[in-house]
Amino acid sequence: MSRHKNVFGNPIHPKVSRDAHSKKQGYIRKFGDDGTKVYSLSAFDNPVLSPVFGVKNLELHEGGEALDEKKGIVVGNIRMGFGHYRIAMAIASAVHQRGYTPYWFDLNAFQHSTGGKVVEHLNGLYSLGSRLSQKYALFNKLYWEPLNYEGFKKLSYNAADQKIAELHAPLAVGLPKEMPFIATHAWPAQAAIHAGMTNVINMIPDNWPMALHLAEGSLHTVQSPSSLLGYRLLREMAGRGELSKPMPAKDICCVGHYIDHELTANLEADTAARLARFKAKAARRLLISVGGAGAQFEIIAELLRSYTGMLAAGKLAVYLNVGDHTSVWDHLKAAVPELEGLATTHFDDWEGTKAFCNSALTQNVTGLHVFRHANKFSAVYSTNLLMRSCDVLITKPSELAFYPVPKLFIKRVGGHERWGAIRSAELGDGTYEMENLAAAKQVLDLMIQEDDILSVQCDYILRAHKAGVYNGAYEIVERALQRSGRS
C-alpha cells in the first residue's frame, strides 16, 4: 500500500508524494537497495537487561537462539537520545512480568542494512540539531523549536516517513507475521506494517499531537486523555486552520503512563520511604539526568554551583547521570571546578552502580555521585534504578515527565516537550516548566529546605497510582496479547 499518498483518509498533495519518492531514491543511491532481501534475525542475551527482565537482542548474525513465536513479543525501538530506549525498557519490563520474552528490535543496530544506515543518518541529523539548539539560542528560536512544534506536526511529514519506511521493512520481513510487535517510535512500527505484520502497537511518547508519531495500520496508544483527543482528531495536522479527517476510534486508545514494572510495583514503598526521609530531615536527594545534547547545561551547572557548600557539608545528595557521555562530566568540571573534589564517580561499573542503588533504598546518602557507563543500556537504565531512592528528579519535560517520582522541570528542548510538563503539573506529580535559572533555583530551594511541595507531589503520585495512571505498560502488553489470542 502506498501510504505516502493518503494518511487516515486525508489525501496528501501529489508534490509531497513525489518529493517523498525522490527522497527514498536518494537514500537508495547513498546507502544501497536491499528491498528484496529477507534478513534472518536471531536472539542473543542482552548483557545488561537479560538479568533484569530477560531481554534478548535481535541481531543479523548467526549463532543466536531462534525466536519463540508463542512466548515472544518484539519491542521495536530506536536510540534517538535516551527517551525511546527508556520507554522500550518499560515495555520489556512489563512483557517479562507477564511471563513472556521481550525481543529487542533496534533499527539503529542493523548497520549493514539500508534501513539501519538511513536511521543512523537521520539520528545523526537530529542529534546535531539538538546540540545546536543548546548552543545557539537564535537557531533554537527560529528553526529547531518551530520544527519540533509545527514541522513534525504535519501529515505531509508522516507521508514522507511512510515512504522512507519501505527501506526499513526488509529488517522485519523475516519476523513471524502474527507475533506481537510493540514499537516505541513510529519508524519501527511503520517498518513492521510494511513488512506485513498484523499485530503492531505504536506507542506515542509525546503529549503534543504530531503526525511524526503516526503509523497507520497499527494500534496507537497515548498516555493522557488530552493526547487521545488530539490524535483522534489529528489536530491541526492537515495545516493551520484546516480540519483533518479523524483517525478511526479503533486505531487509538489511552492506556496511561509507560512505566517499568519495577517502578510501579515498588511505588508505594518508595513513596513511603521518601516521606519518611522528609520527616527525619535527612539530606535531600536530587537526581539529574543529562543526555548527549547537554540539554540545559548552563542551568544544571549553575544549580550544582549553588549547592557545593551543602554537598561538602553532607547536607545534600546529588545523583548525576551523564549517560555514556564523558564529555558532559568534563564540561561540568570545567564550569564548576569544585565538583571534582566533591564527586564519587561510578564509571563503567554496572555491578557497583546496582549495588549503590540497592543500598540507597535503606541507607543514608550524601554528597555528589556521578554515573557514567559506556554501555548504552547501563547508561539509560541507571536513571531508572536511581529514581527509586531519589527525592526529586530534575529534568527537562521529556519522557521522564511521565514517571512516578516528584519532579522539577527545567526548560524544554523543542516546543513539543512543554506538554509533558503541563500534563505532570496538572496531575500533581511535578512542577510546571521553569524556563530560566532564577525560577528553577527558587523552587529547588523550597524543595530542599521545606517539605510541602514534595509532600504534595508524593500525595498526588499515590492518588494517580490508585487510579491506574501509571499502568500504561501493563495495559499495552495486555492488549498485544489479546490481539494475538494469547490472553
N, C-alpha and C positions, 0 to 999 in steps of 0.2 A: 504494500500500500504506500502511495506517495503522500506521506503525512506532512510534507512541507508545502502542500498546496491548500490544505484545509485543516484547521485546528478546532475540534469540537463544533463542527458545523460553521465555523467562521472562515470565509474564504480569504486566502492570502493573495495579495496583489501579484500578478504574473511577474513583475520585475523582481520582487522579493524572491519568488521561487527560482527564477533564472539565476539570480545572484547566489542563492544557496547552492544550486547545482554547480556553478562556476567555482565556488569556494571548495566544494568537495573535490572537484577535479584538480584544483590547485594543490590540495593536500596529497592527492594520489601522485601527482608529479613530484612532490617533495619527499614523500615518505613511502611510496610504493603502493601496490594494489594487491591485497590478499583476499579479495572478496569471494573467491571460490574455494578458499581453504577452510577445512574443518579442523580446528585445533582440539587436541586431546589434552584435557586437564586432569591432573591427579592431585591428591591431597597430601600435604605434609604438615607435621606438627608445627605450630607457631611457638617458638621458644619462650615467649613471654606470656601469651594469652592461653595456650593449651593447658597449662597447670591451673589457671584461674577459672576458665569456663570452656575448656575443650575446643578452642578454635583450631580449625585446620586451614592452612593456606592453600588456595588453588594455584598451581603453577604449571608451566608449559612443559617442563622436562619430565622424563620418565623416572621411575623408582619410587613413586609415592603410592598411596592407597587409592583404590577405586572408590568412587563416590557411592555412598549408601543411599539409594533412591527412596527408601522407606523412612529412614531416620535422619536424612539430611535436609537442611534449609540453607540456601545460598544467601549470603549477606553481601550485596553489591555495593561498592563504595569507591571513592577516590580520595587520595590525600591532597586536598586543596586547603592548606592550613591544617589546623588540628580539628576543626569542627565536625566535618563529615566522618572522620575516623572515630571521634568520641561518640557520635550518635550510633555508628556501626557497632562499637563496643557495647553500647547499651542494649542493642538488639541481640547481639551474640550472647550476652549475659542472660537475657530472657529466654532465648532459644535453649540454652543449656539448662536453665531452671526447669523447663518443660520436658527435659529428658531427650532432647534432640541434638544433633551435631551441627554447629554453625560452620559453614564453609565460606572462607574469606575470599571474595572475588573483587580484587582491587585493579581497576583499569590501569592505574599507574604502574603496576608491577609487570605488565606484559610488554616489556620494552622492545622485543623483537617483532612485534606485530604493528601493522599500520595504525590500528586504533590506539594502541599504547603510546606510540610516538606522537600522535595527534594530541592525546590528553596531556602528555608531558609538555608539549609545546604550549598548549593553552594554559596549563597550570603555571608555566613559567611566566607567561604574559600577565596572568592575574597576580602572581606574587610580586612581579615588578611594579605593577600598578599600585598594589598595597603599600610597598615600600616607598614609592614616590609620593603617595598621598600623605605619608607621615613626615616626609622631608620637606615638601613644598606645599604650603597652605593654598596657594593660588591654583595649583594643579588639582588639589583635592576639591576646592570650591567649584572650579569651572568645568572639571572633567570627571573626576573619579566618583564623587558623591552623586552627581546627576546620572552617571552611567549606572551605578548600583541602585539608584532610587527610581529612575524613569526608563533608562535604556533597557535594562533586563526585564522590565515590566511588559514589554510589547509582545503581542502574538507573533509579529514578524521575527523577533529574536528566537522564539521557540521553533518557528518553521525552519530557520537556518540550522539550528541544533539538530532537528529531526533528520535533516538530510545528511549532516555530518555523522550522525549516529549509525548510519548504514556502514560506516567504516569500522565501528566498534563491534558490530553484530557478529562477525565470524568468531570472536572470542567466546560467545555464548551458544553458538550453534550446536556444539557437542554436548551441552548440558541436557539432562532429561527434560523434555518439554513440559511436564506437569509438576516438576519439582518446585516448591515454593521459592520465590526469588524476591527478597526484601531489599530494596535499594535505598541508600541514604543520600543519593544525588540523582538527578534526572537522567544523566548520561548513561550510567549502567542500567537504569530502568528502561530507557529507550533502546539500548543495545539488546536487552533480553526480549523486548517486544518485537523488534525487527528480526530477531533470531527465531521467533515463533513460540516463545514460552507463553504459557496460558495462565499462570498464577503469579502475576507480578504485582507487588505492592511498592508504591513510590512514596517515601516519607518526605514530606515537605518540611524543611527546617525552619523557615522564616515566618514571622508573623505578618509580614507585609506582602500582599499578593503580587507575584511576579511570574510572567509566562516562562521565564527561565526554568522554573521548577515543574513544568508540566510534562507528563509522559502519557499521552493519550493511549488508551488500551490497558492501562494499569488501574489499580485502586489507589487513589490518592488519600493520604492521611495527613491531618493537621493537628496542632497541639492546642488550639483555642477556638472558642465559638466565633470570635471576630474573624479569625483566619478562615474558618469554614465558610462564612458568608462571602468574604472577599473572593475566595477561589471558586465557590459555587457560581457566582455571578461573573467570574473572570473580570473583576473590577478594573475598569479603565484600560484594559489590555488591548482593545481594538484601536485606541487612540484617544487623545484628550477630547472629552465632550461626547464621545461615541459610546453606545451601549453594545456590549458583546452578547452573542447568543450564549446562554448559561451552559455550564458543564452539567451533564445529567446527574441527578441525585445519586444514582447507583455507583457513580465513579468517585465519590468522595465521602469521607467520614471524619469526625473529630474523635480522637482516641485519648487525648491527654498528653502530658509531657513525656518525652522519650528519656526515661531514666533507668539506669542499671538495676538489676535485681538486688545486688549487694547494698546499694544505697537505699533503695526503697524498703527492703526487708529490715534494715537497721535504723530506719529513720526515727522512730520513736525513742529508741535507746540513745542514739546520738544527740537528739534534741534535748533529752533529759540531762545528759552529761554536760551539754552546753549551758543549760540553765543552772546546773549545779556549780559550774565554774564561775558564772556571774555572781552567784550568791556567796561563794567563797572568796571573791575578789582576787581570783587567780589572774595571772598575766594574760591579757587578751591575745588571741592568736589570729593573725592575719594571713590569708592565703592570696598570693598574687601569681597569676599565670601569664607569661609573656610569650607570644608567638614570634616567628621568624621575622615578621614585618616590624617588630619592635613597637607594636601599637601603643601610642600614647607614652612613649619612652620618657619624655620630659616630665610628665605628670608623675609617673612611677618613681623616677629618680628623685624628684623634689619631695614626694611623700616619704620616701625612705630617709632622705636627708633630715627631715623634720623629726624623725624618731630615733636617730642614732643614740641620743642620750638615754632614752628609755630602754633600748636594746642593750646598751652597755651595762645598765643598772639591773638588768634581769627583770624589768617590769613589763616587757612586751616580747612576744614571739612573732616572727615572720617566716612563713614558708614561701620561698621564691622559686618557682619552677620556670626555668628558661628553656624547657623542652630539649631539643637537640641542637641548640644554637649557642655555642661557647661565646660567640662574639657579643651576644646580648649582655652576658655577665661581664665581659671585658669592658664594654662601653659603660656599664653601670659603675664599675670600679673606677674608671677614669673620671666619670662625672661626680662621684661621691667617694673619694679615696678612703674615707673612714670605714666603708663597708668591708673591705678586705680583711681588716683586723678583727672584725666582729663575726665573720662568717664561718660557719661549719659547713664544709662542702660535701655533698653526696653525689659524686660524679661517677657515672658508669658502674655503679654498684647497686644492681637491681635487688639483690637479696638484702643488702643493707638498707635500702630505701623501704622495702616492705617491712623489715624489722622495725625501723623507726616509726612508720605509720601505725603499726600494730601497737607499739609501746605507748605512742602518743594518745591512744584511746583511754588509757588508765593512769598515765604518769604525767607529772608536771613538765612543761616545755617552756623554755625561754630562749632568747637570742635569735640570731639570723641563721636560717638553714637554707642553703642553696642547692637545688636539684638540677642536674643536667645528665641526660642519657643520650648517647649516640643512636641507640636503637629507637626508632620512631614509636614503636608500640609502648615501650617503657616511658618514653618522653611524654606521650599523651596520657597514659593511664596513671602516671604519678599524681596528677592533679586529682583524679577521682579518689585515689587512696587517701590523699591529704585532706580532701574535702570532709571526710567523716569526723576528723578531730579539730577542724578549724572553727573559729567563732564568726568570722566574716570573710567572704570571698570578695576581693577587689578585682573587677573585670570590666572590660567593655561589654556592651549588651549583645553578645554573640550567642552561640548555642548554650553557653553557661547560664544565660538569663533564666533558663527553664529549670535549673537544678534546685533541689530542696535544701538549700543552705542559705542563711542570711547573706545578703549581697549589697555591696556598694558599687554602683555603676559609674565609671568614668566615661569620658567622651567616646562616642561611637567611631567606627571606621566604615563609612558607607551609610547612606541615608536609610537603607532598609533595616539596619540594626536598631534604630530608635524604637521600633515597635516591640522588640523584645523587652526593653526596659519598661515601656508602657504596660505591657502585659504583667510583668512582675510587680510593678508599683501598685497596680490596681488589685492584683491578687493579694498583695501584702507581704510577700516574701523577699522583697528587695526595695531599694530606693528608686526614685526617678533618676534620669540621667544627669550627672553633674558635668557640665560642659566646660568647666575650667578648673584650674588648680585650687583657687580660693574656695569654691563651692565644695569640692571634694574634701579639702582639708577641714573645713568647718564640720561637715557631717562625720568624718572619721574621728575627729577629736571627741565628738559626743559619743560615738560608738565605743571608743576606748575608755573614756572617763566615766561614762554613765551607762546604765543598763536598759533604759526604757525602750530605745529604738530597736535594739537587737532582741529584747524580750518580746516585743510586739511581733517582730518578724517570725520568731520561733513559734509564737501562738498561731499565727496565720499559716505557717507551714504545717502544723498539726491539723488545723481545720481543713486545709486543702488535701492533705493526705487522707483524712477520714472521708472526704468527698470523692476520692479516687483520681484527683487531678494528676498525680504522678505515675499513673498506671499505664501510660501510653505504650511502653514497650511490651508489656504483657498483652495488651489488647491487640496489638498488631500481630504478634505471634499467634494468638488465638484465631484471629481472622484468617491468617495464612493457612493454618491447619484446617479450619472449617472449609475453606475454599478447595482444599485438596482432599476433603473427606476423611481426614485423619482424626478430627476432634470428636 
